[in-house]
Amino acid sequence: MDLGAVRRLVTVTHHKLLSRTLTSEDGEKIRKLAQTMVMLEEKLGERTEQEVKTSGEYHQKVGEILDFLDRTKERSLAKMEKLQLRFS
């Protein structure tokens, strides 16, 4: 998989975030994509300022996706705890 393909998949996943259709399975996929993206970027060696800026934008998208998934998980856990307290 090349860097362009990885970035396209990150963009597709980010669109899922914006449309609120993101799932926990997407979280696992985005973690693997982020690792692949970093590995491919390291292989490129020296990069121009524009390439660094573009890379930063995609890493920011990955961060937004992971933050959203973490917040969703925390809210779900809080709801579960409330339900357990209510029925115990």
N, C-alpha and C positions, 0 to 999 in steps of 0.2 A: 504494500500500500504506500503510495507516495504522499508527500506533504499536502498537496492540493486536495486529494481525496479525504484525508483526515480533517482538513479544515472545512470541507463541504459538510461532512458528517457533524462536526461541531456546530456549524451554522444551522443545520436541520434540527438538531437537538435544542439549540437556543430558541428556535421558532416554536418548538413544543413548549418551552418554558413560557414564552410570551402568550401562548394560547391556553396555558394552564392544563396541558394534556401530558405532562411529564410523569413518568412512572419510576418506581425504584429500579426497574430493569434498565432504564435509561441511565440511571446513576452509575451502575456497574459499567455500562458501555462507555460513558464519558470518562470515567477514571482510566480505562484501558486506552481510550483515544488520547487522553492527555499524556500518558506515559509514552505512547507511540510518537506523538507530536514532539515531545522533548527529545526523544532519541533521534528522530530524523533531523531536528534542528541542530543537534550537536554534531551530526555527521556533515552538515553543510560547512562548518568552519566559519570563516570570516563572512560577515553579512553587512549589507549597506544599512544606513540609518532607516530607510524606508522598510526594509525587511524586518528590522528589529521592532519598528512601530507596528507593523502588521502582526507580527508574532505576539506582541503585547496585547493587541486587541482580541486575538483569539484566546489567549490565556485569561483575559478578563471575562470573556464569555463563559469559559469553563468554570471560573470562580463563581460567577453568578448562578450557574446551574447547580453547583455543589452547595452553595449557600441556601438556595431555595429548597433543595432536597433535605438539608439539615433542619431548616425551620419547619418544614412539613413533618418530618420525623418527630421533632420535639413536640409539636402540637398534637400529633397522634398519640404520643406517649402520655401527655398530660390528660387527654380525653380518656384514655384507658384507665389511668389511675383514678380519675373521678368516678368512672363507672364501677371500678372495683370497690371503691369506698362506699358508693351508694348501695351496692348489693351485698356488702359484707356485714 
